[in-house]
Amino acid sequence: MKSVYILLIVLFSGVLSFGFVRLNGEGENEAVKWHTFQEAVELNKQEKKKIFIDVYTQWCGWCKVMDKNTFTNPVIAKYMNEKFYCVKLDAEMKDTVVFNNHVFVNPNPAVLRSTHQLASSLLNNQMSYPTTVYLDEDFNLLSQVPGYRQPAELEPILKFFGENAYKTLKWDEYSKTFVGEITAPPPPITPPVPH
């Protein structure tokens, strides 16, 4: 009976501790702080950071998978928030964007799948979704990386630009020696086929 009583006390203490930790926000995954392009421009005036742009569309299935599986990874989200202003850019948005004395619009906003000029400019008219775009602190293009990336695939790319390795190393050199915090999930185990 005494052991049941001790077990209940330990269990109750654990529940209270968990509740206290949750109330203080500890133990929760950090989320990527997404901005509009215009917000990133304004934030960059206050504190210089590189710009990470997720170019997506509403109908893109792989974009949704990347949102769900990659950008929710705590290592990815934390690093992105520390090193970049993160921009979600709908390639088919209707908004007008003014940047560097240029006005970017969607030339046919009433037409289905009409591409915004800013997205076209960032992707050099090579429209592929999702594509991640990396800009330096002065909004110079560093790279565009098309396609879905799992967390373990995105981490070295983020750190290649975030740590300024691109200034002294070629990607091939960097990627061969990169050791990340994220490990790729093991391949699925195929059950043996009965004979």
C-alpha positions in Angstrom: 0.0 0.0 0.0 2.9 2.3 0.8 4.4 1.8 -2.6 1.1 2.7 -4.3 1.0 5.9 -2.2 4.6 6.8 -3.2 3.8 6.1 -6.8 0.8 8.4 -6.7 2.9 11.2 -5.2 5.6 10.8 -7.9 3.0 10.7 -10.6 1.1 13.8 -9.2 4.5 15.7 -8.9 5.3 14.8 -12.5 1.9 16.1 -13.7 2.4 19.4 -11.8 6.0 19.8 -13.1 4.8 19.2 -16.7 2.1 21.8 -16.3 4.5 24.3 -14.9 6.9 23.7 -17.7 4.1 24.1 -20.3 2.9 27.3 -18.7 6.4 28.8 -18.9 6.7 27.8 -22.6 9.6 25.5 -22.0 9.6 22.2 -23.8 7.6 23.5 -26.7 8.9 23.5 -30.3 10.0 26.8 -31.6 8.0 27.8 -34.7 9.5 29.6 -37.7 8.7 33.3 -37.6 7.4 34.0 -41.1 7.2 37.5 -42.5 6.1 39.1 -45.7 8.8 40.3 -48.1 8.0 43.9 -47.1 8.3 43.1 -43.4 11.7 41.4 -44.0 12.9 44.6 -45.8 11.8 46.7 -42.8 13.3 44.4 -40.2 16.6 44.3 -42.1 16.8 48.1 -41.8 16.9 47.6 -38.0 19.2 44.6 -37.8 21.0 43.0 -40.8 20.3 39.3 -41.4 20.2 37.1 -44.5 16.8 36.5 -46.0 15.3 33.0 -46.5 12.4 32.9 -48.9 10.0 29.9 -49.3 8.4 30.4 -52.7 5.3 28.3 -52.8 1.8 28.1 -54.2 -1.6 27.2 -52.6 -2.0 24.2 -54.9 1.5 22.8 -54.4 1.4 19.5 -52.5 5.1 19.3 -51.8 5.0 22.8 -50.4 2.5 21.6 -47.8 4.6 18.6 -47.0 7.6 20.8 -46.5 5.6 23.1 -44.2 4.4 20.1 -42.2 7.6 18.0 -42.0 10.6 20.3 -42.5 9.7 23.8 -41.2 8.3 22.3 -38.0 11.6 20.6 -37.1 12.9 22.3 -33.9 16.5 22.4 -35.1 15.5 23.9 -38.5 13.1 26.4 -36.9 15.5 27.6 -34.3 18.3 28.1 -36.8 16.2 29.8 -39.3 14.9 32.3 -36.7 18.4 33.0 -35.5 20.2 33.5 -38.8 17.5 34.7 -41.3 14.4 36.8 -41.8 12.1 34.1 -43.1 9.7 35.0 -45.8 6.7 33.0 -47.1 6.1 34.1 -50.7 3.0 32.9 -52.5 4.2 32.9 -56.1 0.6 33.7 -57.2 -0.2 36.5 -54.7 -2.2 39.5 -55.7 -0.3 42.1 -53.6 1.9 44.8 -54.9 5.4 44.8 -53.6 7.7 47.8 -53.9 11.4 47.1 -53.5 14.5 49.1 -54.6 12.3 51.5 -56.6 10.7 48.6 -58.5 7.1 47.8 -58.4 6.3 44.1 -58.6 2.7 43.0 -59.3 0.8 40.0 -60.5 0.1 41.0 -64.1 -3.0 38.9 -64.4 -4.5 38.6 -60.9 -7.8 37.3 -62.2 -6.2 34.5 -64.2 -5.7 31.2 -62.4 -2.0 30.4 -61.7 -0.8 33.8 -62.8 2.7 34.3 -61.4 3.7 37.4 -59.4 6.6 39.4 -60.9 8.6 39.2 -57.6 8.5 35.4 -57.7 9.5 35.3 -61.3 12.4 37.7 -60.6 13.6 35.6 -57.6 13.4 32.4 -59.5 14.8 33.8 -62.8 11.5 32.7 -64.5 12.3 29.0 -63.6 9.1 28.4 -61.8 9.3 25.3 -59.5 7.6 24.9 -56.2 8.7 24.8 -53.6 11.9 26.7 -54.1 13.9 28.2 -51.3 15.8 31.4 -52.1 18.7 32.7 -50.1 19.6 36.4 -50.1 22.5 38.0 -48.3 22.0 40.9 -45.9 22.0 43.4 -48.8 19.3 41.4 -50.7 21.8 40.0 -53.2 20.9 36.6 -54.5 23.0 33.8 -53.1 21.1 30.8 -54.5 17.8 29.2 -55.4 17.3 25.6 -54.3 14.3 24.0 -56.0 12.3 21.1 -54.6 11.2 19.5 -51.4 13.8 19.1 -48.7 13.6 17.0 -45.6 15.1 18.5 -42.4 18.3 16.6 -42.7 18.7 17.8 -46.3 17.8 21.4 -45.5 20.1 21.8 -42.5 23.4 21.8 -44.4 22.1 24.3 -47.0 20.9 26.6 -44.3 24.2 26.5 -42.4 26.2 26.8 -45.6 24.7 30.3 -46.1 24.0 31.1 -42.4 27.6 30.5 -41.3 29.0 32.2 -44.4 30.8 29.0 -45.5 29.8 29.9 -49.1 32.4 32.7 -49.0 35.4 30.4 -48.6 34.2 26.9 -49.7 32.5 25.3 -52.6 29.3 23.4 -51.9 30.8 20.0 -52.7 33.7 20.5 -50.2 31.3 21.8 -47.5 28.6 19.1 -47.9 31.2 16.2 -47.8 32.4 17.2 -44.3 29.1 18.6 -42.9 28.0 17.0 -39.6 24.5 18.2 -38.6 22.4 18.1 -35.5 19.6 16.2 -37.4 20.0 12.6 -38.4 18.1 11.3 -41.3 15.5 8.7 -40.4 16.4 5.1 -40.9 15.1 3.5 -44.1 11.8 1.6 -43.5 12.2 -2.0 -42.6 10.6 -4.3 -45.1 9.1 -7.3 -43.4 10.3 -10.7 -44.7 8.1 -12.3 -47.2 6.8 -15.7 -46.0 8.0 -18.7 -48.2 
